[in-house]
Amino acid sequence: MLLIKNGRVFGVGEGTCDVLIKDGLIVELSGSIPESAEMTVIDAAGFVVAPGLVDMHVHFREPGFEYKEDVMTGAAAAAAGGVTTCCCMPNTSPVTDSAKTVRAILKKAKVAPIRVLPYGAVTIGQQGSKLTDFAALKDAGAIAFSDDGNPVQNADVMRRAMLLAKEADMLIISHCEDADMAQDYAVNEGKASWELLLPGRPAIAEEIMVARDAMLAAETGARVHIAHVSTARSVDIIRKAKEAGVKITAETCPQYFSLTEDEVLEKGALARVNPPLRTKKDVEAIIGGLADGTIDVIATDHAPHSMEEKALPLTDAPSGMIGLETSLALAMTHLYHTGKMSIDDIISRMSINPTRILGLGESSSRLNLGAAADIIIFDSDEEWTVRPERFKSKARNTPFCGAKLRGRVKCTISQGEIVYRG
């Protein structure tokens, strides 16, 4: 048995509370649970005790790119960041477009310290033309469908995908960028592109696709989730679609509420992501969208690359940054400690809402009697310095190296087992 004592428990109210865990489940919540010899006791005095985080957008690179990351190292990084469930995008090699590949990922995930769940691709090979077998992917264990990394450009293909997803009662996750506008440009079209004398990815490349997919969701009645929202107008489009009753949800990532395009001028390829870092106005709108609930989820888009790849010139280096081991601290630093959001609202965006959107069993994301003991214990105030060389991930590609953040994971519990202690 595992006993957590004296913590501020999410969803229980004011004051402290003890949590008793047995056989992977929460069996008692009380103001004071007596200790016994057979218990492992964690003193959480001064700490927050909350549901484990659910990151619905990661790249664990397996199969095919294990030199960047694999299921086990990705899961270890997740545990260190307080994440007890990760959902993996399908841009692997081979692409996760078959039941065989879905089952292979789930087999590997069985021995991971946290829950690792795969998405299935929308189109075969993520080529944007022929739809995958949604029913077969669902039966194999895929929990949603996405072509993240290779946005579905053809509106008819996306419409048919939504109709099939609705029939299967599954979610479509859309990476919204118009490929003709975005090309493979490295930076936002604006100050960064002008100073670097480079072509840029314009905000409209994202916004026009957000509008398209919102309209398709309205027309088909399907559920669509917009990945890594980065612009002010995207937030506005999603807000209006929600007001109109469209079944649309959205996520953003810590980099889009904490960094601007200026970061690229200083950090180069380490700050290259898709979609790109935008302007201060966009950052403010993202924070506003998180605060008012327009943006439902904070995910990481954890995208590991090798040091050699990120050492390439900005225009040649791959896009993406790692984020699992800094996501909670960035949210606490830039949202809670600035007074923009409460801790409870941050936990909702990082645990409750993604669980609900993915249909993982909403009770499992709350610390209720009988719920699975997926739990994070963290210090909301502790200051620490980001040192990527200490990360559990294989990768080190973060622009936050050396940053001082507030909020630190002290313990992660998955299915009743301690999988990380800080």
C-alpha positions in Angstrom: 0.0 0.0 0.0 1.0 3.6 -0.7 0.0 6.5 1.5 0.3 10.1 0.5 0.0 12.4 3.5 -0.6 16.1 4.1 -0.9 17.2 0.4 -3.3 19.8 -1.1 -5.4 17.4 -3.1 -6.9 18.5 -6.4 -10.7 18.5 -6.4 -11.0 17.8 -2.6 -11.4 21.4 -1.4 -9.4 23.6 0.9 -6.9 22.2 3.4 -4.8 19.0 3.3 -5.9 15.5 2.7 -4.4 12.0 2.8 -4.6 9.5 -0.1 -4.4 5.8 0.4 -3.6 3.6 -2.6 -3.9 -0.2 -2.8 -3.6 -2.5 -5.8 -3.3 0.4 -8.1 -6.5 2.1 -7.0 -7.4 5.0 -4.7 -9.2 3.3 -1.7 -9.4 6.1 0.8 -9.4 9.9 0.9 -9.4 11.4 4.4 -8.1 14.3 6.5 -5.9 11.9 8.4 -5.2 8.3 7.6 -3.1 6.4 10.2 0.2 4.9 9.0 1.0 1.2 9.3 4.1 -0.9 8.8 3.1 -2.3 5.4 2.6 1.2 3.9 5.1 3.2 1.9 4.5 6.8 3.1 5.1 9.9 1.1 4.9 13.2 3.0 3.4 15.7 0.5 3.2 18.6 3.0 3.4 21.9 1.1 2.9 20.1 -2.3 0.0 19.8 -4.7 -1.4 16.3 -5.3 -3.2 16.0 -8.6 -4.2 13.6 -11.3 -1.3 12.5 -13.5 -0.9 14.7 -16.6 -2.2 13.4 -20.0 -0.1 14.6 -23.0 -2.2 14.1 -26.1 0.6 15.1 -28.5 4.0 13.4 -28.4 6.5 11.9 -30.9 8.2 8.9 -29.4 9.8 8.1 -32.8 9.4 4.3 -32.5 9.4 2.5 -34.9 12.1 3.8 -37.3 13.8 6.7 -35.6 14.9 5.2 -32.3 18.1 7.2 -32.4 16.0 10.3 -31.5 13.7 8.7 -28.9 11.9 5.4 -28.2 8.9 4.3 -26.3 10.9 3.6 -23.1 13.0 6.7 -23.0 10.0 8.8 -24.0 8.0 7.3 -21.2 10.8 7.9 -18.7 10.9 11.6 -19.8 7.1 11.7 -19.4 7.2 10.3 -15.9 9.9 12.9 -14.9 7.5 15.5 -16.1 4.5 14.2 -14.2 2.8 12.7 -17.3 1.2 9.4 -16.7 -0.5 9.0 -20.2 1.1 9.9 -23.5 -0.5 9.7 -27.0 1.9 9.1 -29.9 1.6 10.7 -33.3 1.9 8.3 -36.3 4.8 9.9 -38.3 7.0 6.9 -37.6 8.7 4.5 -40.1 6.7 2.7 -41.1 3.9 5.1 -40.6 1.3 4.0 -38.0 -1.2 3.3 -40.7 -1.8 -0.4 -40.1 -3.2 -2.6 -37.3 0.2 -4.4 -37.2 2.1 -1.2 -36.4 -0.4 -0.1 -33.8 -0.2 -3.5 -32.1 3.6 -3.4 -32.2 3.7 0.0 -30.4 1.2 -1.3 -27.8 3.2 -4.4 -27.2 6.3 -2.3 -26.5 4.3 0.0 -24.3 3.2 -2.8 -22.0 6.5 -2.6 -20.1 6.7 1.2 -20.1 6.4 3.0 -16.7 3.4 5.0 -17.9 0.5 4.5 -20.3 1.5 4.9 -23.9 -1.3 5.1 -26.5 -0.9 5.3 -30.3 -2.8 7.3 -32.9 -3.5 5.9 -36.3 -2.8 7.8 -39.5 -5.7 9.4 -41.4 -4.2 8.5 -44.8 -1.9 5.7 -45.9 1.7 6.7 -45.5 0.4 10.1 -44.4 0.4 11.0 -48.1 -3.0 12.7 -47.9 -4.8 10.7 -50.5 -6.1 7.2 -49.6 -7.8 6.8 -46.2 -6.6 4.2 -43.8 -8.9 1.4 -42.5 -10.3 3.3 -39.5 -12.2 0.3 -38.2 -9.1 -1.9 -38.2 -6.9 0.7 -36.6 -9.5 1.3 -33.9 -9.9 -2.5 -33.2 -6.1 -2.7 -32.9 -6.0 0.0 -30.3 -5.6 3.3 -32.0 -7.3 5.9 -29.9 -7.7 8.7 -32.5 -6.6 9.6 -36.1 -4.1 12.2 -37.2 -1.7 12.9 -40.1 0.2 15.3 -37.8 3.5 16.3 -39.5 1.8 16.0 -42.9 -1.4 18.0 -42.8 -4.3 16.6 -44.9 -4.4 19.2 -47.7 -7.3 17.9 -49.7 -10.6 19.1 -48.3 -12.5 16.2 -49.8 -10.2 13.7 -48.2 -10.6 15.4 -44.8 -14.4 15.5 -45.2 -14.5 11.8 -45.9 -12.2 11.1 -43.0 -14.5 13.0 -40.7 -17.5 11.1 -41.9 -15.7 7.8 -41.3 -14.5 9.0 -37.9 -18.0 10.0 -36.9 -19.3 6.6 -37.9 -16.5 5.0 -35.7 -17.1 7.5 -32.9 -13.5 8.5 -33.1 -11.6 11.8 -33.0 -9.7 13.5 -35.8 -6.7 15.5 -34.7 -5.7 18.1 -37.3 -2.4 19.8 -37.9 -3.6 22.9 -39.6 -1.2 24.4 -42.1 -1.6 25.0 -45.8 1.4 23.4 -47.4 1.6 25.7 -50.3 1.9 28.7 -48.0 4.0 27.1 -45.3 6.4 25.1 -47.6 9.3 24.0 -45.4 10.0 27.5 -44.2 11.8 27.7 -40.9 10.3 30.8 -39.2 7.2 32.9 -38.9 6.6 35.4 -41.6 7.3 38.7 -39.8 10.1 40.1 -37.8 12.2 36.9 -37.7 12.0 36.2 -41.4 12.7 39.9 -42.3 15.8 40.1 -40.1 17.1 36.7 -41.3 16.2 37.5 -44.9 14.3 34.2 -45.2 10.8 33.4 -46.5 8.4 32.8 -43.6 5.4 30.7 -42.7 2.5 33.2 -42.6 -0.2 33.0 -39.8 -2.9 32.7 -42.5 -1.4 29.3 -43.5 -2.6 28.0 -40.1 -5.8 30.0 -39.9 -7.3 29.1 -43.3 -7.0 25.4 -42.4 -8.5 25.9 -38.9 -11.4 27.6 -40.6 -11.7 24.8 -43.2 -11.7 22.0 -40.6 -14.2 23.9 -38.3 -16.5 24.2 -41.3 -16.1 20.5 -42.2 -16.8 19.5 -38.6 -19.9 21.6 -38.6 -21.1 20.1 -41.9 -20.3 16.4 -41.0 -21.1 16.5 -37.3 -17.7 14.9 -36.6 -15.4 15.7 -33.7 -12.2 17.5 -34.6 -9.3 18.6 -32.4 -7.0 21.3 -33.6 -3.4 20.6 -32.7 -0.8 23.2 -31.5 -2.7 26.4 -32.0 -0.3 29.3 -32.4 -2.1 32.4 -33.7 -4.6 34.9 -32.4 -7.0 34.5 -35.3 -7.0 30.7 -34.9 -8.1 31.2 -31.3 -10.9 33.5 -32.6 -12.0 31.1 -35.2 -12.2 28.2 -32.7 -14.1 30.4 -30.2 -16.7 31.3 -32.7 -17.0 27.7 -33.9 -17.6 26.6 -30.3 -20.2 29.3 -29.8 -22.0 27.9 -32.9 -22.1 24.4 -31.5 -19.4 22.8 -33.6 -17.8 19.8 -32.0 -14.3 21.3 -32.0 -11.6 21.3 -29.3 -8.1 22.6 -29.4 -4.7 22.4 -27.8 -1.6 24.6 -27.6 1.9 24.0 -26.4 4.0 25.8 -23.8 6.2 27.4 -26.4 3.2 29.2 -27.9 2.4 30.9 -24.6 6.0 31.5 -23.4 8.1 32.4 -26.5 7.9 34.7 -29.5 9.6 34.6 -32.9 12.4 36.6 -31.3 13.7 33.4 -29.7 14.7 32.1 -33.2 17.0 35.1 -33.6 18.9 34.0 -30.4 18.5 30.2 -30.3 18.4 29.4 -34.0 17.3 25.9 -34.9 16.6 25.0 -31.2 13.6 27.4 -31.6 12.5 26.0 -34.9 9.0 24.4 -34.6 6.0 23.8 -36.7 3.9 25.9 -36.6 6.5 28.5 -35.9 6.8 30.8 -32.9 4.7 33.8 -33.5 4.3 37.4 -32.2 3.7 38.9 -28.7 0.1 39.5 -29.8 -0.3 35.9 -30.7 1.1 34.8 -27.3 -1.3 37.1 -25.5 -4.2 35.6 -27.5 -3.1 32.1 -26.8 -3.0 32.8 -23.0 -6.5 34.4 -23.3 -7.8 31.4 -25.1 -6.5 29.1 -22.4 -7.9 31.2 -19.6 -11.4 31.4 -21.1 -11.5 27.8 -22.1 -11.4 28.3 -25.9 -8.2 26.2 -25.9 -9.0 23.1 -24.0 -5.6 21.4 -23.7 -2.0 22.1 -23.0 0.1 19.4 -24.8 3.8 19.4 -25.5 4.3 18.3 -29.1 7.4 16.6 -27.7 9.5 16.3 -30.8 13.0 14.9 -30.1 15.9 15.2 -32.6 19.6 14.4 -32.4 22.1 17.0 -31.5 23.7 16.6 -35.0 20.4 17.4 -36.7 19.7 20.4 -34.6 23.3 21.7 -35.1 22.5 22.1 -38.8 21.8 25.6 -40.2 18.4 26.9 -39.4 17.0 26.3 -42.9 18.2 22.7 -42.9 17.5 21.6 -39.3 14.3 19.6 -38.6 11.5 21.4 -36.7 10.5 20.5 -33.2 11.6 20.7 -29.6 11.3 18.4 -26.6 8.9 19.4 -23.9 7.8 16.6 -21.5 10.2 17.5 -18.7 9.4 21.2 -18.7 5.7 21.5 -19.6 4.3 21.7 -16.1 7.0 24.1 -14.9 6.4 26.4 -18.0 2.7 26.4 -17.3 3.2 27.3 -13.7 5.8 29.9 -14.5 4.0 31.7 -17.3 0.3 31.1 -16.4 0.0 30.5 -12.6 2.8 32.7 -11.2 1.7 35.6 -13.5 -1.9 35.4 -12.2 -3.3 34.3 -15.6 -4.7 30.9 -14.5 -5.2 29.0 -11.3 -3.5 25.7 -10.5 -6.9 23.9 -10.9 -7.4 25.3 -14.3 -3.9 24.3 -15.4 -4.5 20.8 -14.2 -7.8 20.8 -16.1 -6.0 21.7 -19.3 -3.2 19.2 -18.7 -5.2 16.2 -17.4 -9.0 16.5 -17.1 -9.8 17.9 -20.5 -7.5 15.6 -22.6 -8.9 12.6 -20.8 -12.4 13.7 -21.6 -11.6 14.6 -25.3 -10.0 11.2 -25.9 -12.7 9.3 -24.1 -10.2 7.6 -21.7 -12.7 7.5 -18.9 -13.1 10.9 -17.2 -13.2 9.4 -13.7 -9.6 8.2 -14.2 -8.4 11.8 -14.4 -9.9 12.7 -11.0 -8.7 11.6 -7.6 -11.9 9.8 -6.6 -12.4 6.6 -4.6 -11.9 3.6 -6.9 -10.1 5.6 -9.6 -6.8 4.4 -11.0 -3.9 5.8 -9.0 -2.3 8.0 -11.7 -1.0 10.8 -9.6 1.5 13.7 -9.7 2.9 15.4 -6.6 4.6 18.8 -7.3 5.9 21.9 -5.6 4.1 24.8 -7.2 6.8 27.3 -6.1 10.2 25.6 -6.3 12.6 27.4 -8.7 15.0 25.3 -10.8 17.2 25.8 -13.8 16.6 23.7 -17.0 19.6 21.5 -17.6 18.9 19.2 -20.6 21.9 17.0 -19.9 20.0 15.7 -16.9 16.8 14.8 -18.8 15.5 11.3 -19.2 14.8 11.9 -22.9 17.5 10.9 -25.4 17.2 14.3 -26.9 18.4 17.7 -25.7 16.7 20.0 -28.3 15.1 22.6 -26.1 15.4 26.4 -26.3 14.7 26.6 -22.5 18.3 25.4 -21.6 19.4 27.6 -18.7 16.0 29.1 -18.1 14.8 29.5 -14.5 11.4 28.0 -14.0 9.0 27.8 -11.0 7.1 24.6 -10.3 8.8 21.2 -10.0 7.6 17.6 -10.1 8.5 15.7 -6.9 6.8 12.3 -7.5 4.9 10.6 -10.3 2.7 7.6 -9.6 1.4 5.4 -12.4 -1.2 2.7 -11.6 -0.2 2.9 -8.0 3.5 2.5 -8.6 6.1 5.2 -8.0 7.7 5.7 -11.4 9.6 8.9 -10.7 10.9 10.7 -7.6 12.6 14.0 -7.9 
